[in-house]
Amino acid sequence: ISEEFYGFDSFRALIHFDGNVTYNFPTKVEASCPIDVSRFPFDRQVCDLMFGSWVYNGFQLNVTSRQSNADLSSVKENVEFIIDNAPIVRHELYYGCCAHPFPDVTVYIHLTRKPDYYITNIIIPSVLVTVVASFGFLLPVDSGEKVGLELTVMLAMSVFQLLVADQLPPSADSTPWIAMFFTFTLVLSGGSSLWQVIVLNIHHRGHRKMPAWLKSFILRPLAYVTCVSLPNSVHPFQHSNKQDNTKRQLCQAECNGRSNGQQTVQFTGDYYDDDSEFWIQFALVLDRVGLFASDGLPFLQVIINKHFRSKVNISSCTLSFNLKPLACISFLLLPKFGVPHSDDNRQNDVQM
């Protein structure tokens, strides 16, 4: 009880004829309560205020409440939280020191965070940034902006993560799912940047000959899966025969005096241009693979959570290595639309 209020000494207890004593005085009660920020900014908190006596037992001082819920009519609206209700519950506790009960009255204050500010300034921009980043795989390799886009996404996610960290109390018990989303998006953006470097390197391989095993066992199956058309070419074994025939024709033409160096270079360039197109298409195939992988991970996450969440304590968004966070964000939005989680129901049943 604080004594910093003006006129505190003027408040006196009123004793009524029936034995009731009324003592109204201004006070400010400061209390700490555990905070679970795993569903930030759609979290719900429960703070309990316990009023009782540590000196007198239940036979000497009986603590009760005339109301089952606290009066919230005069409570000023908070800019960050909404007080849903405040039920009052009476308990009788027994301690090892004494055989008598010690009653107390506990007020459970149920708070719901207002998420509108965070939806407008953090969630919607971050979702738009990550969706744009997912389409970075569709940028042409010659544009020169593929790696720059992924690095820009990493910087944007770092800024969003700092904004969220400034709004949260330091807590070692729980980690916000939105922070996990930002972290894994950073990891995925870094992996995408590395993947784009590999794609650029393959795209600019130039006239180097592509190994036959790479064409047959990697390029062609991946091109079929990703719906990428390859340039028309003959089988590698037939290609060697074509090369021999080309050399034979050049030699014969040169012997007949109907050949020059320009024609020879033209034959050689035509031969290597085939593999140059293969390298370009291979880079396109790898781009499609990266796009499909980033889009397919959310569905894989849903399947894993559905089958293994009951056995392993995995949060719904922990495995969101995806660039499409709609599944994660929609799960976070469930409390916003009045769909409580099973954990919240179980907690409310215990406390009520």
C-alpha positions in Angstrom: 0.0 0.0 0.0 1.5 3.3 -1.0 1.3 6.4 1.2 2.2 8.9 -1.5 -1.4 10.0 -2.0 -2.5 13.4 -0.8 -4.7 13.2 2.3 -4.0 9.5 3.0 -4.1 10.2 6.8 -7.6 11.6 6.6 -9.1 8.3 5.7 -10.5 6.5 8.7 -12.3 3.2 9.1 -16.1 3.4 9.5 -17.6 1.0 12.1 -21.3 0.3 11.6 -23.9 -0.7 14.2 -24.1 -4.3 12.9 -20.3 -4.8 13.3 -19.3 -4.2 9.7 -16.2 -2.1 9.2 -15.7 -0.1 6.0 -12.3 1.2 5.2 -11.9 2.9 1.8 -8.6 4.4 1.0 -6.6 5.2 -2.2 -3.9 2.7 -2.9 -1.7 1.6 -5.8 -0.9 -2.1 -5.9 2.0 -3.2 -8.0 2.3 -6.9 -8.8 4.2 -9.1 -11.3 2.7 -11.9 -13.3 4.2 -14.5 -15.7 3.9 -13.5 -19.3 3.5 -16.0 -22.1 4.4 -14.2 -25.4 4.4 -17.3 -27.6 1.3 -16.0 -29.5 2.4 -12.4 -29.7 0.7 -10.1 -30.8 -2.5 -12.3 -30.4 -1.6 -13.4 -26.9 -3.9 -13.6 -23.8 -2.5 -13.1 -20.4 -3.8 -13.9 -16.9 -2.5 -11.9 -14.0 -3.6 -13.0 -10.5 -3.8 -10.6 -7.4 -4.0 -12.6 -4.2 -5.2 -10.8 -1.0 -4.9 -12.6 2.3 -3.2 -12.6 5.7 0.1 -14.2 6.5 -0.3 -13.4 10.2 -3.8 -14.5 11.1 -5.3 -17.9 10.2 -8.8 -18.6 8.9 -10.2 -18.9 12.4 -8.9 -15.5 13.4 -9.5 -13.6 10.1 -11.8 -14.8 7.4 -11.2 -13.2 4.0 -14.1 -13.4 1.6 -15.6 -11.5 -1.4 -19.1 -10.4 -1.8 -18.9 -10.5 -5.6 -17.8 -13.2 -8.0 -16.4 -10.7 -10.5 -14.5 -7.5 -10.0 -16.2 -4.2 -10.9 -14.5 -2.9 -14.1 -16.9 -0.1 -14.8 -14.5 2.6 -13.6 -11.4 1.1 -15.2 -9.7 3.4 -17.8 -9.1 1.8 -21.2 -5.5 0.8 -21.8 -3.8 1.4 -25.1 -2.2 -2.0 -25.3 -4.5 -4.5 -23.4 -8.2 -5.1 -23.0 -9.5 -6.4 -19.7 -11.9 -9.2 -20.7 -13.1 -10.1 -17.2 -11.8 -10.4 -13.6 -13.3 -13.3 -11.7 -12.8 -13.5 -8.0 -12.0 -16.9 -6.4 -11.6 -17.7 -2.7 -9.0 -20.3 -1.6 -8.1 -21.9 1.7 -4.5 -23.0 1.8 -2.8 -25.2 4.3 0.9 -24.8 5.0 3.3 -27.2 6.7 3.9 -24.9 9.6 0.3 -24.7 10.8 -2.8 -26.9 11.1 -5.2 -24.0 10.5 -6.2 -22.8 7.0 -5.1 -19.5 5.6 -7.9 -18.1 3.3 -7.2 -15.7 0.5 -9.2 -14.0 -2.2 -7.6 -14.1 -5.7 -8.6 -11.8 -8.5 -7.7 -13.3 -11.9 -7.4 -10.5 -14.5 -7.8 -11.8 -18.0 -6.0 -9.5 -20.5 -6.1 -9.6 -24.3 -3.5 -7.6 -26.3 -4.8 -5.2 -29.0 -3.1 -6.6 -32.2 -4.2 -3.9 -34.6 -1.0 -1.8 -34.4 1.2 -4.9 -34.9 -0.9 -6.2 -37.8 -0.7 -2.9 -39.6 3.0 -2.1 -39.0 4.7 -5.5 -38.6 2.7 -8.5 -39.8 1.3 -7.2 -43.1 4.6 -5.6 -44.3 6.6 -8.7 -43.3 4.1 -11.0 -45.1 4.3 -8.8 -48.3 8.1 -8.7 -48.2 8.3 -12.5 -47.8 5.8 -13.1 -50.6 7.7 -10.8 -52.9 10.9 -12.7 -51.9 9.3 -16.0 -52.9 8.8 -14.6 -56.4 12.5 -13.7 -56.6 13.1 -17.1 -58.1 11.0 -16.0 -61.1 13.3 -13.0 -61.9 15.4 -13.5 -65.0 19.0 -14.4 -64.3 20.2 -11.7 -66.6 18.4 -9.0 -64.5 21.2 -9.0 -61.9 18.8 -8.4 -59.0 18.2 -11.9 -57.7 20.8 -11.9 -55.0 20.1 -8.2 -54.2 16.4 -9.0 -53.6 17.2 -11.8 -51.1 19.7 -9.5 -49.3 17.1 -6.8 -49.1 14.6 -9.3 -47.6 17.2 -10.2 -45.0 17.7 -6.6 -44.0 13.9 -6.0 -43.8 13.4 -9.0 -41.6 16.2 -7.9 -39.3 14.4 -4.6 -38.9 11.0 -6.3 -38.2 12.7 -8.6 -35.7 14.2 -5.6 -33.8 10.8 -3.9 -33.7 9.2 -7.0 -32.2 12.0 -7.4 -29.7 11.6 -3.9 -28.4 7.9 -4.6 -27.7 8.4 -7.8 -25.7 9.7 -8.3 -22.2 12.8 -10.5 -21.8 11.4 -14.0 -21.1 13.3 -17.3 -21.2 10.1 -19.4 -20.8 8.6 -18.8 -24.3 9.7 -17.6 -27.7 7.2 -15.7 -29.9 6.2 -17.6 -32.9 6.5 -14.5 -35.0 10.1 -14.2 -33.9 10.7 -17.8 -35.0 9.1 -16.8 -38.3 11.5 -13.9 -38.8 14.5 -16.0 -37.8 13.7 -18.8 -40.2 12.9 -16.3 -42.9 16.4 -14.9 -42.4 17.9 -18.4 -42.6 15.9 -19.1 -45.7 16.8 -15.8 -47.3 20.4 -16.6 -46.7 20.0 -20.0 -48.2 18.2 -18.5 -51.2 21.0 -16.0 -51.7 23.5 -18.9 -51.8 21.2 -20.8 -54.2 21.1 -17.8 -56.5 24.9 -17.5 -56.5 25.0 -21.2 -57.7 22.3 -20.4 -60.3 24.3 -17.4 -61.6 27.5 -19.4 -61.8 25.8 -22.2 -63.8 24.0 -19.7 -66.1 27.3 -18.1 -67.0 29.2 -21.3 -67.7 29.5 -20.2 -71.3 30.8 -22.7 -73.9 32.0 -25.3 -71.4 30.9 -28.8 -72.3 28.2 -30.2 -70.1 28.9 -33.8 -68.9 26.7 -36.5 -70.4 25.8 -37.8 -66.9 24.6 -34.4 -65.8 22.3 -34.1 -68.8 20.9 -37.6 -68.6 20.5 -38.1 -64.8 20.0 -34.6 -63.4 19.0 -32.1 -66.0 16.4 -34.1 -68.0 14.5 -35.5 -64.9 14.5 -32.1 -63.2 13.4 -30.3 -66.4 10.5 -32.8 -66.8 9.4 -32.2 -63.2 9.7 -28.4 -63.3 8.1 -28.2 -66.8 11.1 -26.6 -68.5 11.7 -27.4 -72.1 15.2 -28.2 -73.2 16.8 -27.3 -76.5 16.6 -29.9 -79.3 19.7 -32.0 -79.4 20.7 -35.5 -80.2 21.8 -38.2 -77.8 25.4 -37.7 -76.4 26.6 -40.8 -78.3 25.1 -39.5 -81.5 26.6 -36.1 -80.8 30.1 -37.6 -81.0 29.3 -39.1 -84.3 28.1 -35.7 -85.5 31.4 -34.2 -84.3 33.3 -36.8 -86.3 31.2 -36.2 -89.4 31.7 -32.4 -89.0 35.5 -32.8 -88.8 35.4 -35.1 -91.8 33.4 -32.6 -93.8 35.8 -29.8 -92.8 38.8 -31.8 -93.8 37.3 -32.7 -97.1 36.2 -29.2 -97.8 39.6 -27.8 -97.0 41.3 -30.4 -99.3 38.9 -29.3 -102.1 39.9 -25.6 -101.5 36.3 -24.7 -100.6 36.9 -23.9 -96.9 38.4 -21.1 -94.9 39.0 -20.3 -91.2 35.7 -18.5 -90.8 33.7 -21.5 -91.7 35.7 -23.6 -89.3 35.0 -21.2 -86.5 31.3 -21.3 -87.4 31.1 -25.1 -87.2 32.9 -25.0 -83.8 30.6 -22.2 -82.5 27.5 -24.1 -83.5 28.7 -27.1 -81.7 29.4 -25.3 -78.4 26.3 -23.1 -78.6 24.2 -26.3 -77.8 25.9 -26.8 -74.4 25.6 -23.0 -73.7 21.9 -23.3 -74.0 21.9 -26.4 -71.8 23.7 -24.4 -69.1 21.2 -21.6 -69.3 18.3 -24.0 -69.1 19.9 -25.9 -66.2 20.1 -22.6 -64.3 16.3 -22.1 -65.1 15.6 -25.6 -63.8 17.4 -24.9 -60.5 15.5 -21.6 -60.2 12.2 -23.6 -60.5 13.4 -26.2 -58.0 14.1 -23.4 -55.5 10.7 -21.9 -56.1 8.9 -25.2 -55.7 10.9 -26.0 -52.5 10.1 -22.7 -50.9 6.4 -23.0 -51.7 6.1 -26.7 -50.7 7.6 -26.4 -47.3 4.4 -24.9 -45.7 2.4 -27.9 -46.8 5.2 -30.2 -45.4 5.0 -28.3 -42.1 1.2 -28.8 -41.9 1.6 -32.5 -42.4 4.4 -32.8 -39.8 2.5 -30.8 -37.2 -0.7 -32.8 -37.9 0.9 -36.2 -37.3 3.7 -35.4 -34.8 2.6 -32.5 -32.7 0.8 -34.7 -30.2 4.0 -36.7 -29.7 6.6 -34.0 -29.9 6.2 -30.5 -28.5 6.6 -28.6 -31.8 5.0 -25.2 -32.1 2.8 -24.6 -35.2 5.3 -22.2 -36.8 8.6 -23.6 -35.6 9.1 -25.5 -38.9 8.1 -22.5 -41.1 11.2 -22.4 -43.3 8.9 -21.0 -45.9 8.5 -17.9 -47.9 4.7 -18.2 -47.8 3.9 -17.5 -44.1 0.1 -17.5 -44.6 -0.4 -20.8 -42.8 1.7 -19.6 -39.8 -0.1 -16.2 -39.7 -3.5 -17.7 -40.0 -2.9 -20.0 -37.1 -1.9 -16.9 -35.1 -5.1 -15.2 -36.1 -7.3 -17.8 -34.6 -7.7 -16.1 -31.2 -8.5 -12.8 -33.0 -11.7 -14.4 -34.5 -12.8 -16.0 -31.3 -11.4 -19.5 -31.8 -9.6 -20.4 -28.6 -6.7 -22.8 -28.5 -7.0 -26.0 -26.4 -4.3 -24.7 -24.1 -6.2 -21.6 -23.3 -9.4 -23.5 -22.5 -7.5 -25.8 -20.2 -5.9 -22.9 -18.4 -9.2 -21.0 -18.0 -10.9 -24.1 -16.6 -8.2 -24.4 -13.9 -8.3 -20.8 -12.9 -12.0 -20.3 -13.0 
